[in-house]
């Protein structure tokens, strides 16, 4: 089977064996139904997964297509945000759990078509929402941030975080101290390569981004889409694109990281990307070919190296 998808840098063709993965057909919902369909309960009322990854939200309008970002939830579980496709003209969408029922997916108030908005992420304290956008520099993504107010999110502001000669792209994440982890990349001889960086938040400002070590950033590969846990005690990320796979790494006492461990056998998929773990640490969300999957996240602590 061959899958075509866009990375933002180029169109990639990926070939898989017949045993790679199977994506069930999505449940089709007509435009007339989209405004009527409602789901109730945590996580749109979907039955929680076990230790084997399962498709998520096949019947939910807007969530059964090829997402370009992780599906992320607010810490209280009452808001969900996502980027519905690779096209930069697509805005970020959201749904809110109001009085126990989820609203129909709609364009997020801060987003709009043709702005190149992507990869939303809410800080662990729920007070800030970060996202990527090309709204001021066409074709060049910058990190933007908003603060939560009584009226909703404040006006977005760009952050002065940049890695020279590299393009910020795809998922970013923030720990409990508001340190930002993000990926950058470039095309070299027709291949995308890149690394994961961290910009520390100190005295109300973000410092110069620092590249994580070789245990995370494998030379010559595309290392991207990091998810840092709120306490900084593990890092999930994607490596390569042919195929893309999820890895996990843990910080060591000396400030370095354990070698990234391939999670293919754990999540029963040899292609996956865009990790996100819920605030309670119970579930890992990720995508396969843009389709959302989720799985019990208990393995994260089970794999932690003994100190």
C-alpha positions in Angstrom: 0.0 0.0 0.0 1.2 3.5 -0.8 0.2 6.6 1.1 0.6 10.2 -0.1 0.7 13.0 2.4 2.2 16.4 2.7 4.7 17.4 5.4 4.6 21.2 4.7 8.0 20.8 3.1 7.2 18.4 0.2 4.9 15.7 -0.9 6.0 12.4 0.5 5.3 8.9 -0.9 5.5 6.2 1.7 5.3 2.5 1.0 4.2 -0.1 3.6 3.9 -3.8 3.7 0.4 -5.3 3.7 0.7 -5.9 7.5 1.6 -2.3 8.4 -1.8 -1.1 9.5 -5.5 -1.0 8.7 -7.6 2.1 9.0 -11.4 1.3 9.2 -13.6 3.2 6.9 -14.9 6.5 8.4 -18.6 6.9 9.1 -19.8 9.6 6.7 -21.8 12.5 8.1 -23.6 14.8 5.7 -23.3 18.6 6.0 -26.9 18.8 7.1 -26.2 16.4 10.0 -23.0 18.1 11.2 -25.0 20.8 13.0 -27.2 18.2 14.6 -24.8 15.5 15.8 -24.0 15.7 19.5 -21.9 13.5 21.7 -21.9 13.4 25.5 -19.5 12.4 28.2 -15.7 12.6 28.4 -13.8 12.3 25.1 -17.0 12.7 23.1 -18.5 9.7 24.9 -16.1 7.3 23.2 -15.5 3.9 25.0 -12.0 4.1 26.6 -9.3 1.9 24.9 -7.3 -0.9 26.5 -3.7 -1.8 25.9 -4.3 -2.2 22.1 -4.7 1.0 20.1 -8.2 1.7 18.7 -9.6 4.2 16.2 -11.1 7.3 17.8 -14.1 9.3 16.8 -15.0 7.6 13.5 -18.6 9.0 13.7 -17.6 12.5 14.9 -17.9 15.2 12.2 -14.6 16.7 11.5 -12.5 14.1 13.2 -12.8 11.2 10.7 -10.6 12.9 8.1 -6.8 13.1 7.7 -5.7 15.4 10.5 -2.5 17.4 10.2 -2.1 17.9 14.0 -2.6 16.0 17.1 -6.1 16.0 18.7 -5.5 17.9 21.9 -7.8 18.4 24.9 -7.7 21.1 27.6 -6.6 19.9 31.0 -10.2 19.8 32.3 -11.1 17.7 29.3 -13.9 20.1 28.2 -12.3 21.6 25.0 -10.8 19.8 22.0 -8.7 21.4 19.2 -7.3 20.1 16.0 -6.1 21.0 12.5 -8.3 19.1 10.0 -5.9 18.8 7.0 -2.5 19.5 5.6 -3.8 22.5 3.5 -2.5 25.8 5.1 -5.8 27.4 4.1 -7.6 25.2 6.6 -8.1 26.8 10.0 -7.9 25.2 13.4 -11.2 23.7 14.6 -12.6 23.1 18.1 -15.4 21.6 20.0 -16.5 22.3 23.6 -18.2 20.1 26.2 -21.1 22.3 27.4 -23.5 20.9 30.0 -22.3 17.4 29.3 -22.7 17.5 25.5 -20.1 18.4 22.8 -20.8 21.2 20.4 -20.6 20.6 16.7 -17.0 21.2 15.4 -16.5 24.8 14.3 -13.6 27.1 13.4 -11.8 28.1 16.6 -12.4 31.8 17.4 -8.7 32.7 17.1 -8.3 31.0 13.7 -9.5 31.7 10.1 -8.9 30.3 6.6 -5.8 31.3 4.7 -3.7 32.1 7.8 -1.7 28.8 7.9 -2.7 28.1 11.5 -1.6 24.7 12.8 -0.7 22.5 15.8 -2.6 24.0 18.8 -1.5 23.1 22.3 -2.8 24.1 25.7 -0.4 24.5 28.6 -0.9 22.0 31.5 -2.4 24.8 33.7 -4.9 25.6 31.0 -4.0 29.3 31.0 -2.3 29.5 27.6 -2.9 28.2 24.2 0.0 28.0 21.7 -0.1 27.3 18.0 1.9 27.7 14.8 0.8 30.2 12.2 1.9 31.7 8.9 -0.3 34.7 9.3 2.5 37.3 9.3 5.1 35.4 7.2 3.6 33.5 4.3 5.3 30.1 4.2 7.2 30.6 7.4 5.6 29.3 10.6 6.1 31.1 13.9 4.9 30.1 17.4 2.0 32.2 18.7 0.4 32.3 22.2 -2.8 33.5 23.8 -3.8 33.8 27.5 -7.1 32.6 28.9 -9.4 35.4 30.0 -12.9 35.6 31.4 -14.1 36.3 27.9 -12.1 33.6 26.2 -8.7 33.6 24.7 -6.8 36.9 24.4 -5.5 38.2 21.1 -2.7 36.0 19.7 0.9 37.3 19.9 4.0 35.8 18.2 6.9 34.6 20.3 10.5 35.5 19.4 11.5 31.9 19.1 13.5 30.9 16.0 16.2 28.6 14.9 18.2 30.2 12.2 18.1 28.6 8.7 15.6 26.0 9.9 11.8 26.0 9.6 9.6 25.5 12.6 7.0 22.9 11.7 4.3 20.6 13.1 3.5 19.8 16.7 4.9 21.7 19.6 4.2 21.1 23.3 4.7 22.9 26.7 5.6 21.5 30.1 4.3 22.7 33.5 6.9 25.5 33.6 5.8 26.7 30.1 9.1 25.6 28.5 8.4 25.0 24.8 9.5 21.9 22.9 9.2 22.1 19.1 10.6 20.7 15.9 12.4 22.3 13.0 13.4 20.9 9.6 14.8 21.5 6.2 15.0 19.7 2.9 18.4 18.3 2.0 18.8 16.5 -1.3 15.1 15.8 -1.5 14.8 14.5 2.1 13.4 16.2 5.1 15.7 16.2 8.1 15.3 18.1 11.4 15.7 18.2 15.2 13.8 18.9 18.3 14.6 22.0 20.4 13.6 23.4 23.7 13.2 27.1 24.6 13.2 27.6 28.4 10.8 30.0 30.0 12.6 32.1 32.7 11.7 35.5 34.2 8.8 35.9 31.9 10.8 35.4 28.7 11.8 32.6 26.4 15.5 31.9 26.0 17.5 30.9 23.0 16.3 27.4 21.8 18.6 24.5 22.6 18.8 21.3 20.6 18.1 18.2 22.5 20.9 15.6 22.4 21.6 12.8 20.0 19.6 10.3 22.1 16.5 12.1 20.8 17.8 13.8 17.6 19.2 11.0 15.5 21.6 12.4 12.9 20.3 12.5 9.4 16.7 11.7 10.4 13.6 13.9 10.8 13.0 14.2 14.5 9.8 16.1 15.2 6.4 16.6 16.9 7.4 16.3 20.5 5.1 15.8 23.4 6.7 16.7 26.8 4.9 15.5 29.9 3.8 18.3 32.3 6.4 17.3 34.8 9.1 16.9 32.1 9.6 13.2 33.1 9.2 11.8 29.6 9.2 12.9 26.0 7.2 11.4 23.1 8.2 12.3 19.6 8.1 11.2 16.0 11.1 10.1 14.0 11.6 9.7 10.3 8.9 9.6 7.6 9.4 6.4 5.8 7.7 5.3 7.9 7.1 7.7 10.7 7.2 6.1 14.2 6.6 7.1 17.7 9.5 7.0 20.2 9.8 7.7 23.9 12.8 9.1 25.9 13.3 9.8 29.6 15.5 12.5 31.2 18.6 11.4 33.1 20.1 13.0 36.2 22.9 14.4 34.2 20.5 16.4 32.0 20.7 14.1 29.0 18.1 11.8 27.7 17.8 8.0 27.4 18.0 6.7 23.8 14.7 7.0 22.0 12.8 3.8 22.2 10.6 2.7 19.3 7.0 2.2 20.5 5.8 0.2 17.4 5.5 -3.1 19.4 3.8 -1.4 22.3 1.1 0.4 20.3 0.9 -2.4 17.7 1.6 -0.1 14.7 4.7 0.4 12.7 3.6 3.8 11.5 2.4 6.6 13.9 2.9 10.2 14.7 1.5 13.3 16.5 1.5 12.0 20.2 -0.7 13.7 22.9 -1.3 12.3 26.4 -4.3 13.5 28.3 -3.8 15.6 31.5 -4.6 12.7 33.8 -2.0 10.6 32.1 -4.5 7.8 31.2 -4.6 7.9 27.4 -2.2 8.4 24.5 -3.6 9.9 21.3 -1.7 9.6 18.0 -2.4 9.4 14.3 -1.9 6.8 11.7 -2.0 8.3 8.2 -3.8 11.3 9.8 -6.5 9.1 11.4 -6.8 9.4 15.2 -6.0 6.4 17.4 -5.9 6.2 21.2 -4.5 3.6 23.7 -4.1 3.1 27.4 -0.9 5.1 28.4 0.0 2.9 31.4 3.0 1.6 29.4 4.8 4.9 29.8 5.6 4.3 33.5 6.2 0.6 32.8 9.0 1.4 30.4 10.6 4.0 32.7 14.3 3.0 33.4 15.0 2.1 37.0 17.1 4.7 38.7 
